[in-house]
Each structure stands twice: as C-alpha cells, then as structure tokens.
C-alpha cells in the first residue's frame, strides 16, 4: 500500500517540476480558443444552414442533405487530415494546424447545428401556424413572433450538448501538430518516462479534470434549461 502511495505521489510531483502545470494550462487555453471560435461560427452558420434546409427547392435540399451526410459519416480525424494535408497540397494554401482545425470543426458544427435547427422547425405543429393565421398574423410575423421563440427554447439544451461535444473533440487537433493540452501532456510524459514511469497517470488525470471543469458547467446549464422548459 505504501509503495502504491509513493508511486502516486511521485507521479503527481511531475506536474510541479519546472513550469509543467503552467504549460498544461497554456495548452488548455489553445484548446478553448479553437473550440470557442469554431462554436461561435458553427452556431451562426448552423442557424442559416438549418433555415436553408427547410426550403422546398429540391436541388438545394439535396445539396444540403449530401453535405450533412458527409459531415456525419466522415470521422473528424479524417476531415482534419484532408484539410491540413490534402487541401494544402491541392490548392497551394498554407494552413496552420489551428486554422485547419477551426475550418473542420466549423464545417462539422454547422452541419450538426443546422440539423438541430431543421428538426426544431419541422417539429412545430401545424396548429401553431393555423392559429396564428386565424388571428390575422402574416407569415413573417408568424415566423418571428410564434415559431422562432419556441424554436430557440428547444434549441438551447440541444446546442449546449453540441458545444460540449465540440470541446471534447478538439483533442483530435494533436494529430495535425497543434500544441494543445493533450500534446503538452504527452511531451511531459515523454520527457519523464525514464525517471517517473507513472507520470502518465498524473498528467492524464489533470487533463481529465481540465476538460471536466470546462464542460461540466455547460452540462449543468443544459440540464437546468431542459427542466425549466418541462416545468
């Protein structure tokens, strides 16, 4: 038992060697920046995409459906490789790992958010429209004052879950050379592999709690909003 405790103590001591803990915090900031930019763009573009998906023009609906299915079927890691390596070589553009990551997560988030918006709009009962028309509202007024407020209420908890997923998925950016929290954690482990073999336990535990601290408030907010909606 004592040997186990000594091993744990030794593992966590790695975090306080030099500026290792500060490096992890710096990596977390990079992760949050990539996630924040991607989320903001995804929410804005996703709302537009969701509205476009409800248009009855069939060719446009087919294009939107193909885009949505590609984003759903293709793993995010493959999309990252395509954006960072394939797009760079094919077009001659010089994309950084951060730019490629934001591009991929925005494209993916836009598709997911758009589908949520489409689903929320389609779920509205026909009676909502008929009742609004019966009191003399125009189609524009129905959309602004009747449909959109209810759509937003339904979207908030769903979008919170999407945001949490996007934050967690940003750990994949390590594969395109982005120096974020997981990459820095691996560097710390590798540099202490011989002296402190159990360093990975401490490092990945801290990374777990970092992600937990970032995502947990969003999960709580989503649960509270959902309960208030049902009340």
C-alpha positions as CSV (number, residue, x, y, z in Angstrom):
1,X,0.0,0.0,0.0
2,X,2.8,2.4,0.9
3,X,4.6,1.6,-2.3
4,X,1.4,2.5,-4.2
5,X,1.0,5.8,-2.4
6,X,4.7,6.6,-3.0
7,X,4.2,5.9,-6.7
8,X,1.1,8.2,-6.9
9,X,3.0,11.0,-5.1
10,X,5.9,10.6,-7.4
11,X,3.6,10.7,-10.4
12,X,1.9,14.0,-9.4
13,X,5.2,15.6,-8.5
14,X,5.9,15.7,-12.2
15,X,3.3,18.4,-12.5
16,X,5.2,20.7,-10.2
17,X,8.6,20.3,-11.9
18,X,9.6,23.5,-13.7
19,X,6.6,25.0,-15.4
20,X,4.8,21.8,-16.4
21,X,1.5,22.8,-14.8
22,X,1.6,26.2,-16.4
23,X,2.3,24.6,-19.8
24,X,-0.8,22.4,-19.4
25,X,-2.8,25.5,-18.6
26,X,-1.4,27.2,-21.7
27,X,-2.4,24.2,-23.8
28,X,-5.9,24.3,-22.4
29,X,-6.1,27.9,-23.4
30,X,-5.2,26.9,-27.0
31,X,-7.9,24.2,-26.9
32,X,-10.5,26.6,-25.6
33,X,-9.6,29.2,-28.3
34,X,-10.0,26.7,-31.1
35,X,-13.3,25.4,-29.6
36,X,-14.7,28.9,-29.0
37,X,-14.1,30.2,-32.5
38,X,-15.5,27.0,-34.0
39,X,-18.5,27.1,-31.8
40,X,-19.4,30.8,-32.5
41,X,-19.1,30.2,-36.2
42,X,-21.0,27.0,-36.1
43,X,-23.9,28.4,-34.2
44,X,-24.2,31.4,-36.6
45,X,-23.8,29.4,-39.8
46,X,-25.8,26.4,-38.4
47,X,-28.9,28.6,-37.9
48,X,-28.6,29.8,-41.5
49,X,-28.0,26.3,-42.8
50,X,-31.0,25.0,-40.8
51,X,-33.2,27.6,-42.3
52,X,-31.9,26.7,-45.8
53,X,-32.7,23.0,-45.2
54,X,-36.4,23.8,-44.7
55,X,-36.6,25.5,-48.2
56,X,-38.8,23.4,-50.6
57,X,-36.4,23.9,-53.6
58,X,-35.5,20.2,-54.2
59,X,-32.0,20.7,-55.7
60,X,-31.0,22.8,-52.7
61,X,-32.4,20.3,-50.3
62,X,-30.4,17.5,-52.0
63,X,-27.2,19.5,-51.7
64,X,-27.8,20.2,-48.0
65,X,-28.6,16.6,-47.4
66,X,-25.3,15.4,-49.1
67,X,-23.3,17.9,-47.1
68,X,-24.9,16.8,-43.8
69,X,-24.4,13.2,-44.5
70,X,-20.7,13.7,-45.4
71,X,-20.1,15.6,-42.2
72,X,-21.8,12.9,-40.2
73,X,-20.2,9.9,-41.9
74,X,-16.6,11.1,-42.1
75,X,-14.6,10.9,-38.9
76,X,-13.4,14.3,-37.7
77,X,-9.8,12.9,-37.7
78,X,-10.1,12.2,-41.4
79,X,-11.5,15.6,-42.1
80,X,-8.6,17.2,-40.2
81,X,-6.1,15.3,-42.3
82,X,-7.9,16.2,-45.5
83,X,-8.0,19.9,-44.5
84,X,-4.4,20.1,-43.2
85,X,-2.6,17.9,-45.7
86,X,-4.9,17.4,-48.7
87,X,-6.2,20.9,-49.0
88,X,-2.8,22.4,-48.5
89,X,-1.2,20.4,-51.2
90,X,-4.1,20.5,-53.7
91,X,-4.7,24.3,-53.5
92,X,-1.3,25.5,-52.5
93,X,-2.7,27.2,-49.5
94,X,-0.6,27.3,-46.3
95,X,-3.0,26.4,-43.5
96,X,-1.7,26.2,-39.9
97,X,-2.9,23.4,-37.7
98,X,-5.1,25.8,-35.8
99,X,-6.7,27.2,-39.0
100,X,-7.4,23.7,-40.3
101,X,-8.9,22.7,-37.0
102,X,-11.2,25.7,-36.9
103,X,-12.2,25.0,-40.5
104,X,-13.1,21.4,-39.9
105,X,-14.9,21.9,-36.6
106,X,-16.9,24.8,-38.1
107,X,-17.9,22.7,-41.1
108,X,-18.9,19.8,-38.8
109,X,-20.6,22.0,-36.2
110,X,-22.5,23.9,-38.9
111,X,-23.9,20.6,-40.2
112,X,-24.9,19.4,-36.7
113,X,-26.4,22.7,-35.7
114,X,-28.2,23.1,-38.9
115,X,-29.8,19.7,-38.5
116,X,-30.9,20.7,-35.0
117,X,-32.5,23.9,-36.3
118,X,-34.2,22.0,-39.1
119,X,-35.6,19.4,-36.7
120,X,-36.8,22.1,-34.3
121,X,-38.6,24.0,-37.1
122,X,-40.1,20.8,-38.5
123,X,-41.4,19.7,-35.1
124,X,-43.7,22.7,-34.9
125,X,-47.3,21.7,-35.0
126,X,-49.5,22.8,-38.0
127,X,-51.9,24.2,-35.4
128,X,-49.3,26.8,-34.5
129,X,-49.4,28.2,-38.0
130,X,-53.2,27.9,-38.3
131,X,-53.9,29.6,-35.0
132,X,-51.6,32.4,-35.8
133,X,-53.2,32.9,-39.3
134,X,-56.6,32.8,-37.6
135,X,-55.8,35.9,-35.5
136,X,-54.5,37.8,-38.6
137,X,-50.7,37.4,-38.4
138,X,-48.7,37.5,-41.6
139,X,-46.3,34.7,-42.5
140,X,-43.4,36.9,-41.5
141,X,-45.0,37.7,-38.1
142,X,-45.8,34.1,-37.5
143,X,-42.1,33.1,-38.1
144,X,-40.7,36.0,-35.9
145,X,-43.2,36.0,-33.0
146,X,-44.5,32.5,-32.9
147,X,-42.2,30.0,-34.4
148,X,-38.7,31.4,-33.6
149,X,-39.2,31.9,-29.8
150,X,-40.4,28.2,-29.5
151,X,-37.6,27.1,-31.7
152,X,-35.0,28.9,-29.6
153,X,-36.3,27.3,-26.4
154,X,-36.0,23.8,-28.0
155,X,-32.6,24.5,-29.4
156,X,-30.8,25.8,-26.3
157,X,-30.3,22.5,-24.4
158,X,-29.6,20.7,-27.7
159,X,-27.0,23.2,-28.7
160,X,-25.4,23.0,-25.2
161,X,-24.8,19.3,-25.8
162,X,-23.3,20.0,-29.2
163,X,-21.0,22.6,-27.7
164,X,-19.8,20.1,-25.1
165,X,-19.1,17.5,-27.9
166,X,-17.2,20.1,-29.9
167,X,-15.0,21.0,-26.9
168,X,-14.2,17.3,-26.3
169,X,-13.5,16.6,-29.9
170,X,-10.8,19.3,-30.1
171,X,-8.4,16.8,-28.5
172,X,-8.0,15.5,-32.1
173,X,-6.1,18.6,-33.2
174,X,-3.0,17.0,-31.7
175,X,-2.8,14.9,-34.9
176,X,-2.2,17.9,-37.1
177,X,0.6,19.4,-35.0
178,X,-1.4,21.8,-32.8
179,X,0.3,22.2,-29.4
180,X,-2.7,22.0,-27.1
181,X,-3.3,20.4,-23.7
182,X,-3.1,16.7,-24.8
183,X,0.1,17.3,-26.8
184,X,1.8,19.1,-24.0
185,X,0.7,16.4,-21.6
186,X,2.3,13.8,-23.9
187,X,5.5,15.9,-24.1
188,X,5.7,16.0,-20.3
189,X,5.2,12.2,-20.1
190,X,7.8,11.5,-22.7
191,X,10.4,13.7,-21.0
192,X,9.9,11.9,-17.7
193,X,9.4,8.4,-19.0
194,X,12.6,7.1,-17.5
195,X,12.7,8.9,-14.2
196,X,9.0,8.8,-13.4
197,X,7.3,5.9,-15.3
198,X,3.9,6.6,-13.7
199,X,3.8,10.3,-14.8
200,X,1.1,9.5,-17.4
201,X,-1.3,8.7,-14.5
202,X,-1.0,12.2,-13.1
203,X,-0.9,14.1,-16.4
204,X,-3.9,12.5,-17.9
205,X,-5.8,12.8,-14.6
206,X,-5.2,16.5,-14.6
207,X,-6.2,16.8,-18.3
208,X,-9.4,14.9,-17.5
209,X,-10.3,17.4,-14.8
210,X,-9.4,20.3,-17.1
211,X,-11.9,19.1,-19.6
212,X,-14.4,18.3,-16.9
213,X,-14.2,21.8,-15.4
214,X,-14.7,23.3,-18.9
215,X,-17.6,21.0,-19.9
216,X,-19.4,20.4,-16.6
217,X,-21.0,23.9,-16.3
218,X,-22.3,23.5,-19.8
219,X,-23.9,20.2,-19.0
220,X,-25.4,21.6,-15.8
221,X,-26.8,24.6,-17.8
222,X,-28.3,22.3,-20.4
223,X,-30.0,20.2,-17.7
224,X,-31.4,23.2,-15.9
225,X,-32.7,24.7,-19.1
226,X,-34.3,21.4,-20.1
227,X,-36.0,21.1,-16.6
228,X,-37.3,24.7,-16.9
229,X,-38.7,24.0,-20.3
230,X,-40.6,21.0,-19.0
231,X,-41.9,22.8,-15.9
